[in-house]
Amino acid sequence: MALVIKGSAQTAVNLHKMILVPANAIQLDSLLNLINKQAGVKFSINTRKFPAGKYIRIKANKQTIGGLLQEIKANTGVYYAILGDHIILLDNPPPAKRKATNVVNTTHTVLAPHLPAAPSVSQKQPVPPNKNSSIKHIPPDTNPHISNQRPPAGNATTPLPAVTAADAGANKNFSSDTIKTTVPIPASKDSVKAQSPVGKKPAATINQVASRASSPTKERSIAGNMLIKAGLGADDVFYFNPTIQAGIKYVYALASFSSNFKISGFRYGLGGAIELNDQWNLQLQLTTGNLSSTFDTAGQKWEFKTQLHRAACIAEARIGNRISVQFGPVFNLMKLTFYQAGIKMAPGLPDYQIDKKFNLIKPIYTLSDNFSMNRAQSTKMWIGFQLGLFVDLNFLKQE
């Protein structure tokens, strides 16, 4: 998938143009949009090869376009090529331009010799007849060597022999006509080497060039989208919550061991995230878990089993290279079920006695509580708050 960022038309890219970046870490697509807005430079990039959400570390907030391109290369390994007012980001160095050598045409002049004209018939001297010779008339019919048929017409034009260098030197009678032949001779070291001009490619083919030049590798794409985080948090009812999150950056699974040092349990669930900007994202986490508290009396086992379902709206802020803080409100739905000797029944005890005998979750306040000593099951609802510090453990992706 190719990302194309277009701006106002320009004749060429000025790599010395100063750009102001108001952050020390910014996503790749945001940085390209920033350069486009301030300098009008167009960009083409394959987002499968180089994820648009990749964070670029900026050493100085005010740099030239050339300096920012070097920052991008240091963070992602990307190269670039310039076509007019267009910058194409490539995964390989652009091919070097070949210098074409002109063919020098040298003209040699060969003089054709002037051949003497053949003597005409009128110039020939008549041969006097020999008086002593006798002429016999032989009829055509009786002479076997003479036929009435005319001989075939011969070629009246006599071809000239090929003129060589020796012939030209031997015969000094040349006419004013010349024969010109063009022979290609390789240019010497002193000859001027002309560089073939690079034609500007049509804008319609720029995306195809970028797509072919920067074909993505599967390993980088997977590593850039993976999410592996570990953290430690606390909330209004559990003070110790080691948690791990794993998946991709938009959908992930999470697991946590929650404890208030009196009652503990394992929780698990799913989470999803939406990026708000380079530093913030918003998450929704849904978890569930089981807890249990027992009390033995007169040889009988009394037990409260608890199911705790939670829905949290979490905001996450990056505070370092790999460190982030998560916080937000949590909706809690807790279901209590009382068992006596393994049989579900009403506890038959008031609230204050249950609080003394059992270690149950005790929220500061409740939105709803239908507990009754005459009912085996009850439900409590309240809204709490949680806070956690997390570390990104995906060391495969580049920072």
Secondary structure, DSSP 8 states (H G I E B T S, - for coil): -EEEE--S--SS--TT-EEE---SEEEHHHHHHHHHHHH--EEEEETTTS-TT-EEE-S-SEEEHHHHHHHHHHHH--EEEEETTEEEEESS-----------EEEEEEEEEE-------GGGS------TTS------TTT-TT--SS---------------HHHHHH---EEEEEEEEEEEE---TTS-----------GGGHHHHHHHHT---HHHHHHHHEEEEEEEEEESS-SBEEEEEEEESSEEEEEEEEE-SSSEEEEEEEEEEEE-SSSEEEEEEEEEEEEEEEEEETTEEEEEEEEEEEEEEEEEEE-SSSEEEEEEEEEEEEEEEEEETTEE------HHHHHHH------S--SEE---TT-SEEEEEEEEEEEEEEEE---SS--
